[in-house]
């Protein structure tokens, strides 16, 4: 039953992240929405890698390996790598937002210089 709630949480995080990226006009809110979307994707991979009654993939109990059900270490490593990459890209996006604010005086993407109105 908890898997259902985790999958619902994944769907909600991805939905809120995507809708905010598509409909918000402030660059800072778009960066936050991308972080929410990233959290949803990370949670999705964690939920997929979950095994009931699984143990950590540490091989210290060598004689008892036949009885243990270990979780896969690959998704855990991928999520850890994704968190580090997400932190770096968030920092880069925030630096771009600061530069855009210095050059344009606004963070609204509709009022940036060089962006034409296509209505």
C-alpha positions, -999 to +999 in steps of 0.1 A: +000+000+000+029+024+006+041+018-029+008+033-042+013+065-021+049+068-033+039+065-069+011+091-063+038+114-048+060+109-079+031+118-102+022+149-081+058+161-080+063+156-118+029+172-125+036+203-103+071+206-116+061+204-153+031+227-149+052+254-131+079+252-158+053+256-185+031+283-169+054+304-146+071+335-161+096+342-133+131+327-138+136+319-101+102+301-100+112+281-131+145+270-114+125+259-083+101+240-106+129+222-123+142+212-088+107+198-079+107+179-112+141+165-105+130+154-070+100+135-087+123+117-111+147+108-083+119+095-061+106+074-091+140+057-095+142+050-058+107+035-057+115+013-087+147+000-070+129-007-037+128-044-026+107-054+004+128-068+032+160-059+012+193-052+029+219-027+020+244-039-007+274-042+017+292-075+015+302-078+051+281-109+059+299-132+034+288-166+048+251-155+050+248-142+014+225-170+003+198-159+027+200-121+020+179-103-005+200-072-014+187-041-032+204-031-064+232-006-058+231+008-094+200+030-089+214+043-057+246+053-074+227+069-103+205+089-079+235+101-059+251+112-092+219+129-103+217+148-070+252+162-076+245+171-112+212+187-102+230+208-076+255+220-102+229+228-128+208+247-103+237+268-093+244+275-130+208+284-137+208+308-107+240+325-119+223+330-153+193+344-136+215+369-118+232+380-150+198+383-168+185+405-139+216+427-141+213+432-179+175+435-181+163+447-147+136+420-145+132+382-141+100+380-161+107+361-193+081+382-212+100+414-206+135+403-216+154+423-242+155+405-275+124+384-269+097+393-293+060+391-286+044+363-307+008+367-296 
